[in-house]
Amino acid sequence: MSAKRGVLLWRNPVTMAGAVVAVMAALFILSFVLLDLVSGQQNPYMGLFTYLVLPGVLVVGVVMALCGVAVTRMRYRRQYGPIKSIHYYPRINLNLPIHRRVMFGTAIVLMLAIPMIGVLSYEGYHYTDSNKFCGLVCHEVMEPQYTAYLQSPHASVNCAECHIGSGATWYVKSKLSGMRQVLAVANDSFPRPIPPAIQELRPATETCRECHWPAKFFGDQLVTIDQFASDEANTHSQLRMLVKTGGSDKSTGPPSGIHWHMTLGFKIEYVATDEHLQEIPWVRTVNDSTGEERIYRSDGKPVSDPPPEGTRRVVDCMDCHNRPTHIFRAPDRAMDVALNVDRSLQSLPFAKREAVRALVYPYDSKSEGLAGVPASIEQFYREAMPGIADSRRADIRRLKKVTTEIYRTNFFPEMNVNWRTYPNNIGHKLFPGCFRCHEGQHIDDVGNTISHECSVCHEFLPPRRAETVPSLIQSAGFVHPLPLAGSHAAMRCNLCHTGGASPPKSCEGCHTLQHEFRTGALSGFTSVSIPADPMLDIVSCDGCHDLSEPADIETIDAVCMDCHDDDEERFGGMLASWGREADQLLGDAEATTDDQGRRLLQTLRKAGPLHNMEATRILIRSLTKETQPPTSP
């Protein structure tokens, strides 16, 4: 090339490609901005493309164009030496036919491209704002949460409205978190199950309160719960109560009820010592108008001590309504609803028991569960009740269908998700919930406790008996279907109610480990043969454990003497002596055994060594013998 000719540095593939990228990015940015202005809605995903992704693409295009020019200039200088005339950008001369043709072609391309870009922008706007984008494209690993969301009260609310909301700060935080999650999915290093997001969500004052205005909560709500027993008749019962929702608007009454926690004149904060915010040993309330502060503790330490280590939070909606959307229903409750909807199934023998039993079986995969649930129900009726299987085939078919649907929407074995995975803090039946703070053990510096009376939050409405109650309705305290006494009356509900298959209504039904130990079996010690408790067929559980008396060794020792009063010298203080012996044996064994042995000893402690003392001696001897090093010859 002659050095006298002008060099068109822009005419190289890199520069031209960069120019095309930059122009297209600019057109998309302009289209997104105009669409955002016209729509009047804030879309965080649209903001992602408009203000982060596309500007980055624009910069990349410009840098490509400049790099192409620089590299071409260096190459020409090495090849031809100094160049007198350099054209860094195109020159347009409409007097030249070729330039006119290029301009005409460019205009045609732009006329076609701009409407196409507009359509793509519009469709992209709505697609990135859709829940399918959140649940299926970007977050396939969130299948359990997305499936539960579709069945939830918030199914018509877009995911981004709660998880991101408006504003730049939370938008950027969510996108940075999203990038980390994308890498985890790509590397298959994400946790199973996915941890709850409550600690990463923005305050409920900026999301929930956009729709739910706490200042206007007031009054009571009538709640009716239909329940069915796991017996042959699926016995129906109904629990009716007034839930004291309450509120904080003085124009409707004084602050009261459950929503007192959200009263605008108070601040409540707490410290949780576990990742799921279920163990709360420290609570503080502050009156904003007077500054009065009260601290309640359940860990036995003075309120003047520093708060315990853990997660510290100011109470907002999400601390109680922590599963407002991603709700995984317990099999027991889900079947109550199903039977209440389809009344013909209520007369199908053992419908609830067998459905729940099929649901709680530990299937290894979703496909195995979807096949195993209806197969289990079919097998029961075919083998145990062949007459019912023939005469009520249609009802059994509907039972299998509804049970399979419950499994599909609430069980995800690959992600280790079911109804027990995420604690639900509304209520207190299946999880600690309200009893995290309202169990009667949180005490302030003058001895006052956080109330644990049922009547604070709800009023029960038992069926009215016209012959004894003249009023239209009657209210009363809660009466448990099974009489509870002693320590059982003070237990948290969730310690018995799991949401799965109901245990037998007997001591053995709940205290399975202790019963097995009495019969001569204990999980983990399968290689050791142990005898059954000599008193197994003579003394029942309530023969020693009187629930109206303290559950200590001295009290039970006294019960023993009711039968052995003729030989007080031999049997007096027998259990206390056994207790000291068991403590000594367990302490010595824990000091000499390995980690696996200590886990077995922990199982033995839970079973209660005194329930079968001879077996305790045998098991500890066998365990310490196995873990001791061999003797040198």
C-alpha positions as CSV (number, residue, x, y, z in Angstrom):
1,M,0.0,0.0,0.0
2,S,1.3,3.5,-0.8
3,A,1.9,5.7,2.2
4,K,0.2,8.5,0.2
5,R,-3.2,6.7,0.2
6,G,-5.5,7.2,3.1
7,V,-5.8,4.3,5.5
8,L,-9.3,3.3,6.7
9,L,-8.5,2.1,10.2
10,W,-12.1,1.5,11.1
11,R,-12.5,-1.0,8.2
12,N,-11.5,-4.2,10.1
13,P,-13.7,-7.1,11.5
14,V,-13.1,-6.3,15.2
15,T,-14.0,-2.6,14.9
16,M,-17.1,-3.3,12.8
17,A,-18.3,-6.1,15.1
18,G,-17.7,-3.9,18.1
19,A,-19.7,-1.1,16.5
20,V,-22.6,-3.4,15.8
21,V,-22.6,-4.6,19.4
22,A,-22.5,-1.1,20.7
23,V,-25.2,0.2,18.5
24,M,-27.5,-2.8,19.3
25,A,-26.9,-2.3,23.0
26,A,-27.7,1.4,22.8
27,L,-30.9,0.7,20.9
28,F,-31.9,-1.9,23.6
29,I,-31.1,0.6,26.4
30,L,-33.2,3.3,24.7
31,S,-36.1,0.8,24.2
32,F,-36.0,-0.4,27.8
33,V,-35.9,3.1,29.2
34,L,-38.8,4.2,27.1
35,L,-40.8,1.0,28.0
36,D,-40.0,1.6,31.7
37,L,-41.3,5.2,31.5
38,V,-44.4,4.2,29.7
39,S,-45.3,1.2,31.9
40,G,-44.9,3.2,35.2
41,Q,-43.9,-0.1,37.0
42,Q,-40.7,-0.9,38.7
43,N,-39.2,-4.1,37.5
44,P,-35.9,-5.1,39.2
45,Y,-35.0,-7.5,36.4
46,M,-35.6,-4.8,33.8
47,G,-33.3,-2.6,35.8
48,L,-30.7,-5.3,35.8
49,F,-30.6,-5.3,32.0
50,T,-31.1,-1.5,31.5
51,Y,-28.6,-0.2,34.0
52,L,-26.0,-3.0,34.4
53,V,-26.0,-5.7,31.7
54,L,-26.6,-3.6,28.6
55,P,-24.3,-0.7,29.6
56,G,-21.7,-3.3,30.1
57,V,-22.3,-4.7,26.6
58,L,-22.2,-1.2,25.2
59,V,-18.8,-0.6,26.9
60,V,-17.5,-4.0,25.5
61,G,-18.6,-3.0,22.0
62,V,-16.9,0.4,22.2
63,V,-13.7,-1.2,23.6
64,M,-13.7,-3.7,20.8
65,A,-14.0,-1.0,18.2
66,L,-11.2,1.0,19.7
67,C,-9.0,-2.0,20.0
68,G,-9.6,-2.9,16.4
69,V,-8.5,0.6,15.3
70,A,-5.4,0.5,17.5
71,V,-4.3,-2.9,16.3
72,T,-4.9,-2.1,12.6
73,R,-2.9,1.2,13.0
74,M,0.1,-0.7,14.6
75,R,-0.1,-3.4,11.9
76,Y,-0.1,-0.8,9.0
77,R,2.8,1.2,10.6
78,R,4.9,-1.9,10.9
79,Q,4.1,-2.8,7.3
80,Y,4.2,0.6,5.5
81,G,5.9,2.9,7.9
82,P,4.6,6.4,8.6
83,I,1.1,7.0,7.2
84,K,0.2,10.6,6.3
85,S,-3.5,10.2,5.9
86,I,-5.5,8.1,8.5
87,H,-9.2,7.8,8.5
88,Y,-10.3,6.8,12.0
89,Y,-14.0,6.9,11.2
90,P,-16.2,6.5,8.1
91,R,-16.7,9.6,5.9
92,I,-20.1,9.9,4.2
93,N,-20.4,11.6,0.9
94,L,-24.0,11.4,-0.5
95,N,-22.7,12.5,-3.9
96,L,-21.3,9.1,-4.3
97,P,-23.8,6.4,-5.4
98,I,-22.2,3.7,-3.2
99,H,-22.6,5.9,-0.1
100,R,-26.2,6.5,-1.0
101,R,-26.8,2.8,-1.3
102,V,-25.1,2.1,2.0
103,M,-27.2,4.8,3.8
104,F,-30.4,3.5,2.2
105,G,-29.6,-0.1,3.3
106,T,-28.8,1.1,6.8
107,A,-32.1,3.0,7.0
108,I,-34.0,-0.2,5.9
109,V,-32.2,-2.3,8.5
110,L,-32.9,0.2,11.3
111,M,-36.6,0.4,10.3
112,L,-36.8,-3.3,10.7
113,A,-34.6,-3.6,13.7
114,I,-36.1,-0.9,15.9
115,P,-39.7,-2.4,15.9
116,M,-38.2,-5.9,16.4
117,I,-36.1,-4.6,19.4
118,G,-39.2,-2.9,20.8
119,V,-41.2,-6.2,20.6
120,L,-38.3,-8.2,22.1
121,S,-38.0,-5.6,24.9
122,Y,-41.7,-5.7,25.7
123,E,-41.8,-9.5,25.8
124,G,-38.5,-9.6,27.7
125,Y,-39.8,-7.1,30.2
126,H,-42.8,-9.2,31.0
127,Y,-41.0,-12.5,30.9
128,T,-38.2,-11.4,33.3
129,D,-41.0,-10.1,35.6
130,S,-42.8,-13.4,35.5
131,N,-42.9,-16.0,38.3
132,K,-41.9,-18.7,35.8
133,F,-38.6,-16.9,35.2
134,C,-37.9,-17.0,38.9
135,G,-39.2,-20.5,39.5
136,L,-38.2,-22.4,36.4
137,V,-35.5,-20.7,34.4
138,C,-33.2,-19.0,36.9
139,H,-34.0,-21.1,40.0
140,E,-34.7,-24.7,38.9
141,V,-33.2,-25.8,42.2
142,M,-36.0,-24.0,43.9
143,E,-38.6,-26.5,42.7
144,P,-40.0,-27.1,46.2
145,Q,-40.4,-23.4,46.9
146,Y,-41.9,-22.7,43.5
147,T,-44.4,-25.6,43.7
148,A,-45.5,-24.5,47.2
149,Y,-45.8,-20.9,46.0
150,L,-48.3,-21.9,43.4
151,Q,-50.5,-23.4,46.1
152,S,-50.1,-20.4,48.5
153,P,-52.3,-17.4,49.4
154,H,-49.7,-15.2,47.6
155,A,-49.8,-17.1,44.3
156,S,-50.9,-13.9,42.5
157,V,-48.0,-11.8,43.9
158,N,-44.8,-11.7,41.9
159,C,-41.7,-13.3,43.5
160,A,-39.7,-10.1,43.0
161,E,-42.1,-8.0,45.0
162,C,-41.3,-9.8,48.2
163,H,-37.8,-11.0,47.5
164,I,-36.4,-7.8,46.0
165,G,-38.9,-5.0,46.0
166,S,-38.1,-1.5,44.8
167,G,-34.9,0.5,45.3
168,A,-31.3,0.2,44.2
169,T,-29.8,-1.1,47.5
170,W,-31.7,-4.3,47.9
171,Y,-31.7,-4.8,44.2
172,V,-27.9,-4.9,44.1
173,K,-27.7,-7.1,47.2
174,S,-30.1,-9.6,45.7
175,K,-28.3,-9.7,42.4
176,L,-24.9,-10.2,44.1
177,S,-26.5,-13.0,46.1
178,G,-28.0,-14.4,42.9
179,M,-24.6,-14.6,41.2
180,R,-23.3,-16.6,44.1
181,Q,-26.3,-18.9,43.9
182,V,-25.8,-19.4,40.2
183,L,-22.2,-20.4,40.7
184,A,-23.4,-22.9,43.4
185,V,-25.9,-24.4,41.0
186,A,-23.4,-24.6,38.2
187,N,-20.9,-26.4,40.6
188,D,-23.6,-28.5,42.1
189,S,-22.5,-27.2,45.5
190,F,-25.8,-25.8,46.7
191,P,-27.2,-27.1,50.0
192,R,-30.1,-29.6,50.2
193,P,-32.4,-28.3,51.4
194,I,-32.0,-24.6,50.5
195,P,-31.8,-22.6,53.8
196,P,-34.8,-20.3,54.6
197,A,-34.2,-16.7,53.4
198,I,-35.7,-14.8,56.4
199,Q,-32.3,-13.4,57.5
200,E,-31.6,-12.2,53.9
201,L,-35.0,-10.6,53.2
202,R,-35.5,-6.9,53.5
203,P,-37.6,-5.7,56.4
204,A,-41.2,-6.5,56.2
205,T,-42.0,-2.7,56.6
206,E,-40.8,-2.3,53.1
207,T,-42.5,-5.4,51.6
208,C,-45.4,-6.9,53.6
209,R,-46.7,-3.6,54.7
210,E,-47.2,-2.4,51.2
211,C,-50.4,-4.6,51.2
212,H,-50.9,-5.5,54.9
213,W,-51.3,-2.3,56.9
214,P,-50.7,-3.2,60.6
215,A,-52.2,0.0,62.0
216,K,-55.6,-1.2,60.8
217,F,-55.6,-4.7,62.2
218,F,-58.3,-5.1,64.8
219,G,-60.9,-7.4,66.3
220,D,-61.2,-11.2,66.5
221,Q,-61.5,-13.8,63.9
222,L,-63.6,-16.9,64.0
223,V,-61.6,-20.0,63.1
224,T,-63.1,-23.5,62.6
225,I,-60.8,-26.5,62.2
226,D,-62.2,-29.8,61.0
227,Q,-60.3,-32.8,62.2
228,F,-60.5,-36.5,61.5
229,A,-59.1,-39.3,63.6
230,S,-56.9,-42.1,62.3
231,D,-59.5,-44.8,63.2
232,E,-61.7,-47.0,61.1
233,A,-64.5,-44.5,61.1
234,N,-62.3,-41.4,60.4
235,T,-64.1,-39.9,63.4
236,H,-64.9,-36.2,62.7
237,S,-64.4,-33.5,65.3
238,Q,-64.5,-29.7,65.1
239,L,-62.5,-27.1,66.9
240,R,-64.0,-23.6,66.9
241,M,-62.2,-20.6,68.5
242,L,-62.0,-16.8,68.3
243,V,-58.4,-15.8,67.4
244,K,-57.7,-12.4,69.0
245,T,-56.0,-10.7,66.1
246,G,-56.1,-7.3,67.7
247,G,-54.2,-4.3,66.5
248,S,-52.7,-0.9,67.4
249,D,-55.1,1.7,66.0
250,K,-56.5,3.7,68.9
251,S,-59.5,4.7,66.9
252,T,-60.7,1.0,67.0
253,G,-59.6,0.2,70.6
254,P,-56.5,-0.1,72.8
255,P,-53.5,-2.1,71.5
256,S,-54.3,-5.7,72.1
257,G,-54.3,-9.2,70.7
258,I,-51.7,-11.0,68.7
259,H,-50.8,-8.0,66.5
260,W,-49.8,-6.2,69.7
261,H,-46.3,-7.4,68.7
262,M,-46.5,-5.0,65.7
263,T,-47.8,-2.1,67.8
264,L,-46.2,1.0,66.5
265,G,-45.4,2.4,69.9
266,F,-43.2,-0.6,71.0
267,K,-40.1,-2.3,69.7
268,I,-39.5,-6.0,70.5
269,E,-36.2,-7.6,69.7
270,Y,-34.8,-11.0,70.5
271,V,-31.7,-13.2,70.2
272,A,-32.0,-16.7,68.7
273,T,-29.2,-19.1,69.2
274,D,-29.9,-21.4,66.3
275,E,-30.0,-20.9,62.5
276,H,-33.8,-21.5,62.2
277,L,-34.6,-18.9,65.0
278,Q,-36.4,-21.5,67.1
279,E,-34.4,-21.2,70.3
280,I,-34.9,-17.7,71.8
281,P,-33.4,-17.3,75.3
282,W,-33.4,-13.4,75.4
283,V,-36.2,-11.0,74.6
284,R,-36.4,-7.2,75.1
285,T,-39.3,-4.8,74.8
286,V,-39.0,-1.0,74.6
287,N,-41.8,1.5,75.0
288,D,-41.0,4.2,72.4
289,S,-42.9,7.0,74.3
290,T,-41.5,6.4,77.8
291,G,-38.3,4.6,77.0
292,E,-39.2,1.8,79.5
293,E,-37.2,-1.3,78.8
294,R,-37.9,-4.9,79.9
295,I,-35.6,-7.8,79.4
296,Y,-36.8,-11.4,79.7
297,R,-34.5,-14.4,79.8
298,S,-35.1,-18.2,79.8
299,D,-31.4,-19.2,80.2
300,G,-31.3,-18.6,84.0
301,K,-28.9,-15.7,83.7
302,P,-29.6,-12.2,85.2
303,V,-31.1,-9.7,82.8
304,S,-28.2,-7.4,83.5
305,D,-25.8,-9.9,81.8
306,P,-25.0,-9.3,78.1
307,P,-27.3,-10.9,75.6
308,P,-26.3,-14.5,74.5
309,E,-24.4,-15.0,71.3
310,G,-26.7,-15.5,68.3
311,T,-28.8,-13.8,65.7
312,R,-30.3,-10.5,67.0
313,R,-33.5,-9.3,65.3
314,V,-36.2,-6.7,65.7
315,V,-39.6,-8.4,65.5
316,D,-41.5,-7.8,62.3
317,C,-44.1,-9.7,60.4
318,M,-41.7,-12.4,59.2
319,D,-40.8,-13.6,62.7
320,C,-44.3,-15.1,63.1
321,H,-45.5,-15.3,59.4
322,N,-42.2,-16.8,58.3
323,R,-43.9,-19.2,55.8
324,P,-46.5,-17.0,54.2
325,T,-45.9,-18.3,50.7
326,H,-43.7,-21.4,50.7
327,I,-46.0,-23.6,52.8
328,F,-45.4,-27.3,53.0
329,R,-48.5,-28.9,54.4
330,A,-48.3,-31.7,57.0
331,P,-49.9,-35.0,55.9
332,D,-52.2,-35.1,58.9
333,R,-53.6,-31.6,58.2
334,A,-53.7,-32.0,54.4
335,M,-55.8,-35.2,54.8
336,D,-58.1,-33.4,57.2
337,V,-58.8,-30.8,54.5
338,A,-59.2,-33.5,51.8
339,L,-61.7,-35.5,53.8
340,N,-63.6,-32.4,54.7
341,V,-63.9,-31.5,51.0
342,D,-64.8,-34.9,49.7
343,R,-67.4,-36.2,52.3
344,S,-67.9,-39.5,50.6
345,L,-64.3,-40.4,51.6
346,Q,-65.1,-39.9,55.2
347,S,-67.0,-43.2,55.3
348,L,-64.2,-45.1,53.6
349,P,-62.7,-47.2,56.4
350,F,-59.2,-46.1,57.5
351,A,-59.0,-43.5,54.7
352,K,-57.0,-41.0,56.8
353,R,-54.7,-43.5,58.5
354,E,-53.7,-45.3,55.3
355,A,-53.2,-42.1,53.3
356,V,-51.0,-40.5,56.0
357,R,-49.0,-43.8,56.3
358,A,-48.4,-43.8,52.6
359,L,-47.3,-40.2,52.6
360,V,-44.8,-40.4,55.4
361,Y,-43.0,-43.5,54.1
362,P,-39.3,-42.4,53.3
363,Y,-39.2,-42.7,49.5
364,D,-35.8,-42.2,47.9
365,S,-37.0,-40.1,44.9
366,K,-40.0,-38.1,43.8
367,S,-40.9,-40.6,41.1
368,E,-40.7,-43.5,43.5
369,G,-43.0,-41.6,45.9
370,L,-45.5,-40.7,43.2
371,A,-45.7,-44.4,42.3
372,G,-45.5,-45.7,45.9
373,V,-48.2,-43.6,47.5
374,P,-51.2,-44.9,45.5
375,A,-49.6,-48.4,45.4
376,S,-49.5,-48.5,49.2
377,I,-53.2,-47.5,49.5
378,E,-54.2,-50.0,46.8
379,Q,-52.3,-52.8,48.6
380,F,-53.9,-52.1,52.0
381,Y,-57.5,-52.3,50.7
382,R,-56.8,-55.3,48.4
383,E,-55.1,-57.3,51.2
384,A,-56.8,-56.2,54.4
385,M,-60.3,-55.2,53.2
386,P,-61.0,-57.0,49.9
387,G,-64.7,-56.4,50.2
388,I,-64.2,-52.7,50.4
389,A,-61.7,-52.8,47.6
390,D,-64.4,-54.3,45.3
391,S,-67.5,-52.3,46.4
392,R,-65.8,-48.9,46.7
393,R,-63.4,-48.9,43.9
394,A,-64.3,-45.3,42.8
395,D,-63.7,-43.9,46.3
396,I,-60.4,-45.7,46.6
397,R,-59.4,-44.3,43.2
398,R,-60.2,-40.7,44.4
399,L,-58.3,-41.3,47.7
400,K,-55.3,-42.4,45.7
401,K,-55.5,-39.3,43.5
402,V,-55.8,-36.8,46.2
403,T,-53.1,-38.4,48.3
404,T,-50.7,-38.5,45.3
405,E,-51.4,-34.8,44.7
406,I,-50.5,-34.0,48.4
407,Y,-47.3,-35.9,47.9
408,R,-46.5,-34.1,44.6
409,T,-46.8,-30.6,46.2
410,N,-45.3,-31.2,49.6
411,F,-42.5,-33.9,49.3
412,F,-39.2,-33.4,47.4
413,P,-36.8,-36.2,48.4
414,E,-34.0,-35.0,46.1
415,M,-33.9,-31.7,47.9
416,N,-34.6,-33.3,51.4
417,V,-37.7,-31.2,51.7
418,N,-41.0,-32.1,53.4
419,W,-43.3,-30.5,55.9
420,R,-40.8,-30.9,58.7
421,T,-37.9,-29.1,56.9
422,Y,-38.9,-25.5,57.6
423,P,-40.4,-24.6,60.9
424,N,-43.6,-22.6,60.6
425,N,-44.0,-20.1,63.5
426,I,-47.7,-19.5,63.1
427,G,-49.4,-21.3,66.0
428,H,-47.7,-23.8,68.1
429,K,-49.0,-27.3,67.3
430,L,-46.4,-28.8,65.0
431,F,-43.5,-26.4,65.8
432,P,-42.6,-24.3,68.9
433,G,-44.0,-21.2,67.2
434,C,-45.5,-18.9,69.8
435,F,-44.0,-21.0,72.6
436,R,-40.5,-19.9,71.5
437,C,-41.2,-17.0,73.9
438,H,-44.6,-17.7,75.4
439,E,-43.8,-21.0,77.2
440,G,-43.8,-19.4,80.7
441,Q,-40.0,-19.6,81.2
442,H,-38.9,-16.1,80.1
443,I,-38.6,-14.1,83.3
444,D,-37.7,-10.4,83.9
445,D,-35.7,-8.9,86.8
446,V,-38.8,-8.8,89.1
447,G,-40.1,-12.3,88.4
448,N,-42.7,-11.5,85.7
449,T,-43.0,-13.9,82.9
450,I,-44.0,-13.5,79.3
451,S,-47.6,-14.7,79.4
452,H,-48.4,-18.2,78.3
453,E,-52.1,-18.3,79.0
454,C,-54.2,-19.6,76.1
455,S,-56.8,-16.9,76.6
456,V,-54.4,-14.2,75.6
457,C,-54.5,-15.1,72.0
458,H,-57.7,-17.2,71.5
459,E,-61.0,-18.1,73.1
460,F,-62.4,-21.6,72.5
461,L,-66.1,-22.1,71.6
462,P,-67.1,-25.6,72.6
463,P,-70.5,-27.0,71.4
464,R,-73.4,-25.4,73.3
465,R,-75.6,-27.7,75.4
466,A,-79.0,-26.0,75.4
467,E,-80.1,-27.7,78.6
468,T,-77.3,-26.2,80.6
469,V,-76.3,-23.1,78.8
470,P,-79.0,-20.5,78.0
471,S,-76.8,-18.2,75.9
472,L,-76.3,-18.6,72.2
473,I,-72.6,-19.3,72.6
474,Q,-70.3,-20.3,75.3
475,S,-66.6,-19.9,75.8
476,A,-64.1,-22.0,77.7
477,G,-60.5,-23.0,78.0
478,F,-59.0,-25.5,75.7
479,V,-59.8,-29.1,76.6
480,H,-57.4,-31.7,75.2
481,P,-59.1,-34.7,73.6
482,L,-57.0,-36.9,75.9
483,P,-56.8,-36.0,79.6
484,L,-53.3,-34.7,80.3
485,A,-51.8,-34.6,83.8
486,G,-48.5,-33.6,85.4
487,S,-45.6,-33.0,83.1
488,H,-47.7,-33.9,80.0
489,A,-50.0,-30.9,80.7
490,A,-47.1,-28.5,80.5
491,M,-45.4,-30.0,77.4
492,R,-45.1,-28.1,74.2
493,C,-47.7,-29.4,71.7
494,N,-45.1,-30.0,69.0
495,L,-43.4,-32.7,71.2
496,C,-46.3,-35.0,70.5
497,H,-47.9,-33.6,67.4
498,T,-45.6,-34.1,64.4
499,G,-48.0,-33.7,61.5
500,G,-47.4,-37.3,60.4
501,A,-48.8,-40.6,61.5
502,S,-50.5,-40.5,64.9
503,P,-48.8,-42.7,67.5
504,P,-50.8,-45.2,69.5
505,K,-52.6,-43.4,72.4
506,S,-50.6,-45.2,75.1
507,C,-47.3,-44.7,76.9
508,E,-45.6,-47.0,74.4
509,G,-46.9,-44.9,71.5
510,C,-44.7,-41.9,72.5
511,H,-42.0,-43.4,74.6
512,T,-41.1,-46.0,72.0
513,L,-37.4,-46.1,72.9
514,Q,-38.1,-46.8,76.6
515,H,-40.6,-49.5,75.8
516,E,-38.2,-51.3,73.4
517,F,-35.5,-51.2,76.1
518,R,-37.8,-52.7,78.6
519,T,-38.6,-55.5,76.2
520,G,-34.9,-56.3,75.6
521,A,-34.0,-54.3,72.5
522,L,-32.2,-51.1,71.8
523,S,-31.3,-49.5,68.5
524,G,-27.5,-49.7,67.9
525,F,-26.8,-52.6,70.2
526,T,-28.1,-55.3,67.8
527,S,-25.0,-57.5,68.3
528,V,-25.7,-57.8,72.0
529,S,-28.4,-60.1,73.4
530,I,-30.0,-58.4,76.5
531,P,-32.8,-59.7,78.7
532,A,-36.2,-58.0,79.0
533,D,-37.0,-56.2,82.2
534,P,-38.0,-58.8,84.8
535,M,-40.9,-56.6,85.8
536,L,-42.2,-56.1,82.3
537,D,-45.3,-58.3,82.7
538,I,-45.8,-57.3,86.3
539,V,-45.5,-53.5,86.5
540,S,-46.9,-51.2,83.8
541,C,-45.6,-47.7,83.1
542,D,-48.2,-46.0,85.3
543,G,-47.4,-48.4,88.1
544,C,-44.3,-46.5,88.7
545,H,-44.9,-43.1,87.1
546,D,-47.8,-41.3,88.8
547,L,-48.2,-38.1,86.7
548,S,-49.7,-36.3,89.7
549,E,-46.4,-36.6,91.6
550,P,-42.9,-35.3,90.9
551,A,-41.0,-37.4,88.4
552,D,-37.9,-38.1,90.5
553,I,-36.2,-41.2,91.8
554,E,-37.3,-40.6,95.4
555,T,-41.0,-40.4,94.5
556,I,-40.8,-43.6,92.4
557,D,-38.8,-45.3,95.2
558,A,-41.6,-44.6,97.5
559,V,-44.0,-46.2,95.0
560,C,-41.9,-49.4,95.0
561,M,-42.3,-49.7,98.7
562,D,-46.0,-49.9,98.3
563,C,-45.4,-53.5,97.1
564,H,-42.1,-54.2,98.9
565,D,-43.0,-52.9,102.3
566,D,-42.3,-56.3,103.8
567,D,-38.6,-56.1,103.0
568,E,-37.7,-52.4,103.4
569,E,-34.1,-53.2,104.3
570,R,-33.6,-54.9,100.9
571,F,-35.7,-52.7,98.6
572,G,-35.6,-49.3,100.3
573,G,-33.7,-46.8,98.2
574,M,-33.2,-49.4,95.5
575,L,-33.8,-47.0,92.6
576,A,-31.5,-44.4,94.1
577,S,-28.8,-47.0,94.4
578,W,-29.3,-48.1,90.8
579,G,-29.2,-44.4,89.7
580,R,-25.8,-43.9,91.3
581,E,-24.5,-47.1,89.8
582,A,-25.8,-46.2,86.3
583,D,-24.2,-42.7,86.5
584,Q,-20.9,-44.3,87.5
585,L,-21.0,-46.9,84.7
586,L,-22.0,-44.3,82.1
587,G,-19.3,-41.8,83.2
588,D,-16.6,-44.4,83.2
589,A,-17.7,-45.7,79.7
590,E,-17.8,-42.3,78.2
591,A,-14.2,-41.6,79.3
592,T,-12.9,-44.7,77.7
593,T,-14.9,-45.2,74.5
594,D,-14.8,-43.6,71.1
595,D,-17.2,-41.3,69.3
596,Q,-19.4,-44.1,68.1
597,G,-19.5,-45.6,71.5
598,R,-20.5,-42.2,73.1
599,R,-23.4,-42.0,70.6
600,L,-24.6,-45.4,71.7
601,L,-24.3,-44.3,75.3
602,Q,-26.4,-41.3,74.5
603,T,-29.1,-43.6,73.1
604,L,-28.9,-45.6,76.4
605,R,-29.3,-42.4,78.4
606,K,-32.5,-41.5,76.4
607,A,-33.9,-45.0,76.9
608,G,-33.5,-44.6,80.7
609,P,-30.9,-47.0,82.2
610,L,-33.3,-47.7,85.2
611,H,-36.0,-49.1,82.9
612,N,-33.8,-52.3,82.5
613,M,-30.9,-52.1,84.9
614,E,-29.5,-55.6,84.1
615,A,-29.5,-54.8,80.4
616,T,-27.7,-51.5,81.2
617,R,-24.9,-53.4,82.9
618,I,-24.6,-55.9,80.0
619,L,-24.6,-53.2,77.3
620,I,-21.9,-51.1,79.0
621,R,-19.7,-54.1,79.7
622,S,-20.0,-55.1,76.0
623,L,-19.3,-51.6,74.8
624,T,-16.2,-51.0,77.0
625,K,-14.9,-54.4,76.1
626,E,-15.1,-53.8,72.4
627,T,-13.4,-50.4,72.6
628,Q,-10.5,-51.4,74.9
629,P,-7.2,-52.1,73.2
630,P,-6.1,-55.7,73.0
631,T,-3.8,-56.9,75.8
632,S,-0.2,-57.6,74.7
633,P,0.8,-61.3,74.9
